Amino acid sequence: MKILIATDKPFAPIAVNGIRKVVEDAGMELFLLEKYTEKKQLLEAVADVDAMIIRSDIIDNEVFDAAKKLKIVVRAGAGYDNVDLAAATAHNVIVMNTPGQNSNAVAELVFGMLVYGVRNLFNGTSGTELKGKKLGILAYGNVGRNVARIAKGFGMDVYAYDAFTPVQAIEKDGVKAVASTEELFKMTQVVSLHIPATPETKGSINFNLMNSMPKGAVVINTARKEVMDEAGLVQMFEERPDFKYLSDIKPGNDLELNEKYPDRYFATPKKMGAQTAEANINAGIAAAEQIVDYLKNGNTTFQVNK
């Protein structure tokens, strides 16, 4: 069995070594395609592989057409909207993610950006503290739980909304569950976004929602750029001089926001949420273990294209 790591953003060498050990201990072969610059390279590399480990790489119908022997793709990370699930299913390919492996890394980045933001991007002026502030967590999955854990260490008052998580599961962590996204925004000064990009969520974080936040509003996005209504974001900056937006994904109007609101807007140069040595290793090895378990035992626990 041939397993390919196809990543334009390579894993750390220690992660590759860990993946290799899992794969070779199972009697399989590992191949690498790193820092590729053209899709043609990816299409050639997948021609005879049985499995793939990817990160943010785009895996679409053309890739599945080229990968005649492919049985499984694992996205090393939680999000998987870079994979065409319908095309995978049509080609009888299993798609999995590795939920939870990057969650602490993303949660720590939330607070790295949040401290930077409330201290006015360290521009020398007087900022504010987090202690006693109300934090809203939109989607209470693995990352949201870690955000709540860290927030309590800062002395923040933590609220959450998740349409798919029972109230009891949220409140057992000492977090206050609210009934809707609208309620979450209205009552919290800081909102951290952890929702996926779906037809229902794309553009859902709009002006009216953000404008309902109390004075000193901060929105942090470590989820997906598509969930933001970018026109509404511009309007928010124009009408609310107290508003700040901190993002791990550059919006399409990044240059405009940076030029007009340099003290209230920050976006990382590239998506950094999972960019830690620990997350890199955890997600990569988990992906390899899931592939081996599927190929040997048929385990589909983390399948996302059911």
N, C-alpha and C positions, 0 to 999 in steps of 0.2 A: 504494500500500500504506500502511495506517495502523498505526502502532506506538504503543502506550500505555505510559507509565510509570505504574503504579498502586502507590503506596506511602503507607501511613499514616505511615511514618517516612521523610521525604524524603531524597533524595540531596543532597549539597552542590551549590550552584549551579555550581561548576566541573565537577563530574561531569555534571550535566545538559547543560552546554554541550558537553562532550566527546561525550556520547551523541547530542546533536542534530546535531553535525557528521558523525558516522558515518552517521546515518540520512539526513540531507539530501544528503550527498555521494552516497548511493546512489539518490537520486531518490525517497525515501519521505518521509512526513509523520510528525511526532512530536507526541503529545498528552500532557498531564500531568493526573494525578489525585493530588494530594498532600494529606496530612493529612485524608483523608476520615473521617467520624465514623459513617456508617451504611452497611450493606451495600448498601442500595438505590442509593447513589451509585455504587458499584462496578458493580452490575448494569447501570445505565444507561450507564456509560462504556464497557463492553466490547461493547455491542450491535453495533457495526460496525467493530471493529478486526481486523486480520489477525495481530497479534502483541502480546505483553505482556512488559514487564520488571517483575518484582516483587522484594520483599525478603522480609519475614516474613509477608506478607499471606496469608490463608487463601483458597485457590483450590479450590473444591469443585464438586460436580456442578451445583449451582444456578448457579454462575458459568459453567460450560461450557455449560449450557442457554441462558443469556442471550447467549453470545458465538457467534452463528451463523456468523461468518466466520473465527473464530479458527483459526490454523494452528499456532502455536508460543507457548509460555510459557517464559521463561528466568528462573530464580531467580538473582539476583545474589548469589552466595555458594555455599558448598559444600553445606550441608544443604538438603533439599527435602521434608521430611516435612509441610510446610504445604500441599503440593499433593496432591490426590487423584489418584494416578497411574492407577488403574483407570478413574476417570471420564474422565480425559484420553484414555486409549487408546480408550475406548468412543465418544468424540466425535472420534476421528481427529486429536487434537492432540498434537504433539510437545512433550515437556517436557525442558528442559536445565537444568544448573547451570553455575557458573563455577568449577570446582575450582582451588585454589591462589591465587586472587586475594586472599583475605582471610587466608591462612595465617600470614604473618609478624605481622599485627596481633593475631591470636588468641594466637600463641605469646608475644608480648611481654606480653600481658595476663596469661598464666599466671605469668610471673615478677614482674609488678607485684603480683599478689595473693599470690604465694608469699613474697616478701620481707616484705610487710605482715603475713602470717600468722606467719611464724617469728619476727618481731620483736614478737609479741604485740599486733598491731594498733596498734602505736606508743603503747601505754598507759603508757610510762615504765618498765616493768620489763625485766629482762634476758632477751633472747631467745636464739636460736641462729643459727649461720651455715649457709650452703648448701654451702660447700666441703667435699668429702669425703663428703657424704651420697649415698645411693643413690636415684636417681630412676627410677621405672618409668613407661613410656609405654604406655598401653593403646590400640592402633591406631596403626600407623606410616604414616599417609598424609602429605599435604602439611603439615598442622599439626604432626603428630608429629615429622617431620624437622626442622622449624624449632625445635621445643622442644628436641630433642636438640642442635642446633647451639648454641643459647643456653646450655643447661645445661653444656656443656663449657667455655664461657667462665667459668662460675662455679666450675669445678673439681669438678663433680659426677661421680659414677660412674653412667653411663646404661645402663639396661636397657629392652627393649621386647618386647611380644608383639603379634603381628598374625596372625590365622589365615589371612589371604589374601596376606601378603607373604612371599616366600622369605627364609629365614635369611640367605642371601648378600647380599640387598639391604639388610638391616638392618645386618649386620656390616661391610659395606664403608664405612659411615659412622662406624666406630669405636664402635658401640653393641653391647652384648651381647644377643643374642636368647635368649629363654627359651621353654619349651615350652608354657606354659599361662597363663591369667589367674591361676589359683591360685598358681602359682610366682612370678609377678610380684609379687603382693601380699605373699607371705610374706617375700620377700627385700629389699623396698625400703621406705624410710621415707617416701617421698613418691611418690604415684601421681597422674599427670595423665591424665584421661579424654578420649578423642577418638573414642569409638564412636558410631555412629548409634543412633537409637531404632528398633529392629525388634522383632518378636515375641520373638526370642531374647534381646535385650539389655534389654528393659524390666524394671526391678526387679532386674536381675542383680547390681548392686553392693549386696550385702546384708551383714547383720551378720557372718556367719561369715567372709566374704571380708575385710572391713575389720578384723575382730578378729584375723586372722592376721598383720597387719602388726606390725613391730617397735615398740618404745617410741618415742614421739615421732611417731606416725603423722600424716600430712597427706594428705588427698584433695582434689584440685582438679578441678572440673568445669566445663569450657568447652564441653561437648558438648550434652547434652539433659537436662532435669530427669527425664524418664521413666525413664532408666537407673538412677536411684537407688531403692532400697527405703527409703522414708521412715520407716517404722516401725523398720527396722533402723538407720537413721541416728540416730534418737532413742535407741535402746538403746545404740548405740556411744558417744554423748555421756554417757549415764548411767553406763556401766560402765568407760569408758576416759577418765579425766581428762586424759590426755596427748594426746588426739585432737583434731585440728582439721579443719574442713571449710570450703573456700573455693569459692564457686560464682559463675559468671556467669549463672546462672538461679535465680531464687528457687524453693525447694521450696514445696510446698503448706503446710508447717508453718513457714514463715519467721518468723512473729511469735513462735511458741513458742520456737524456737531462739534468736532474737535476745534474747528476754527472759531465758532460762535460762542461755545460754552466750555472753554478749557478748564475751568475750575469746578464744573459740575458734571462733567462727562468723562468716563474712562472706559476704554475697551482694550483687552489684551491684544498683542500683535497677531497671535493665532490662538486657537483654542488650547487652553492650558490646564483645564480641570483635571485631566488624568495624567498630566505630565509630572509625575514623581517616580522615583526609582521603585518605590514600594508598589504603587499601583501598576506600573509597567510590568513588573515581575508577576504580581498576583493575577492580573487579567490574562497575560500571555500563557502562564502555566495552567490556569483554569481552562482556557480555550483548548489547549493540547489535551488535557485530561478528559474534557467533554467529547472531543473527537475520537479519542481512543475508546472511550466507554461506548460511544455510539457504534463505531465500526466493529467492535468486538461483542458488545452485549445488546445493541439496539436501544440504548437508553436515550429517550427523547425529552427528558425532564425540562430542559431549557429551550425547547423549540418555540419559535415565535411565528412561524407561518403554518399553524395548524388549520 
